[in-house]
Amino acid sequence: MIIDLDIKNSHYIEELEEKFPNIFSKFGIKNDFSNNPYTKYLVYLIDNHVVGFLNYYLIYDRIEIVEFNVLDFFQNKHIGSKLLEELIKLAVSKKLKNITLEVRVDNLKAIYIYKKYGFKEVSIRKKYYNDVDGILMEKELM
Ligand SMILES: CC(C)(COP(=O)(O)OP(=O)(O)OC[C@H]1O[C@@H](n2cnc3c(N)ncnc32)[C@H](O)[C@@H]1OP(=O)(O)O)[C@@H](O)C(=O)NCCC(=O)NCCS
């Protein structure tokens, strides 16, 4: 089951922060909701527990994917694919122009999944991840 996270949902917010400490030690989700009117989270639940999420910014007529993660134990079970499908469905229903993201050049699995869903490589961002280049990818919707 995929939910659209709400700031009032403290239970899932705490679980997300606990299960993905590398990401959320940098910023808290409630803080993100309070300071960033564009931020949104799709959260994948199994038996009412968080196993993955996709954080994106909905900026007027486009979407930027910010974080996209599935717990190690649950990877390669198409949970990431389902989260991405949900995001694309949402973007199409809102008649948005595009979805963009940056990915490390060496993250072959993520690049594979994005391409599977029609994202194209637009440009290389030199040293975007400290010493590793990033690829700007885009899925055009219109
Ligand atoms: C990227 C991520 C969210 C994908 O989630 P997931 O649930 O594991 O992905 P899925 O199970 O939906 O899809 C896996 C697909 O990748 C393929 N795959 C697995 N390892 C691969 C590799 N090393 N290279 C290429 N493809 C690979 C699988 O065969 C599968 O293909 P299929 O859909 O044709 O069957 C997850 O791996 C993750 O959290 N990674 C760490 C964080 C990260 O890199 N996030 C992306 C940042 S841009």
The ligand as a Gaussian input file, in Angstrom:
#p B3LYP/6-31G(d) Opt

LIG

0 1
 C       16.762000       2.375000      -6.392000
 C       15.786000       1.646000      -5.482000
 C       14.834000       2.644000      -4.824000
 C       14.974000       0.663000      -6.335000
 O       14.027000      -0.013000      -5.546000
 P       13.750000      -1.579000      -5.712000
 O       12.474000      -1.865000      -5.011000
 O       14.933000      -2.346000      -5.287000
 O       13.598000      -1.723000      -7.303000
 P       12.678000      -2.738000      -8.122000
 O       12.598000      -4.042000      -7.402000
 O       11.381000      -2.075000      -8.447000
 O       13.465000      -2.860000      -9.510000
 C       14.677000      -3.499000      -9.579000
 C       15.034000      -3.674000     -11.047000
 O       16.440000      -3.390000     -11.171000
 C       17.095000      -4.521000     -11.720000
 N       18.434000      -4.504000     -11.140000
 C       18.822000      -4.985000      -9.943000
 N       20.147000      -4.767000      -9.776000
 C       20.585000      -4.140000     -10.899000
 C       21.849000      -3.661000     -11.335000
 N       22.930000      -3.787000     -10.567000
 N       21.933000      -3.052000     -12.554000
 C       20.841000      -2.926000     -13.345000
 N       19.613000      -3.376000     -12.976000
 C       19.491000      -3.966000     -11.759000
 C       16.242000      -5.693000     -11.311000
 O       16.486000      -6.790000     -12.163000
 C       14.838000      -5.119000     -11.488000
 O       14.503000      -5.138000     -12.870000
 P       12.990000      -5.427000     -13.412000
 O       12.139000      -4.287000     -12.884000
 O       13.095000      -5.419000     -14.904000
 O       12.566000      -6.734000     -12.832000
 C       16.521000       0.817000      -4.378000
 O       17.402000      -0.073000      -5.004000
 C       17.293000       1.671000      -3.393000
 O       16.761000       2.083000      -2.353000
 N       18.596000       1.926000      -3.684000
 C       19.447000       2.723000      -2.800000
 C       19.128000       4.191000      -2.891000
 C       19.196000       4.707000      -4.310000
 O       20.140000       4.439000      -5.033000
 N       18.181000       5.496000      -4.693000
 C       18.096000       6.120000      -6.008000
 C       18.791000       7.431000      -5.973000
 S       18.674000       8.310000      -7.516000

